[in-house]
Amino acid sequence: MLRAWAISFRKWLDGWRKWFRGFIYGLVLYDAVVMFRKQRGDLEHLFVLIVFGDIVGVPVIPPYYTLRLLPYIVPAISNWKRRMLREKDLTDLAGAG
């Protein structure tokens, strides 16, 4: 009986610890993580624009380097083109989008 109670208490304590860690993460780190992810996306967007700008009509880098980088960028091209050609309004520029 005591052993079952100890196991139950340990599970309860682990659940509480998991909740507390999530609470502290949300309280302290969540905004920073969201900001860093947004910055990473913006930098990736800029990199793809510089390297593959000729897809949308912005010739920047010679084709040799573009072809060398192509295997690394292929998974991101469709998403990048959609973001690049999407219409933007004032709410996007204000940071809401």
Secondary structure, DSSP 8 states (H G I E B T S, - for coil): -HHHHHHHHHHHHHHHHHHHHHHHIIIIIHHHHHHHHHHHHHHHHHHHHHHSGGGTT---S-HHHHHHHHHHHHHHHHHHHHHHHS---HHHHTT--
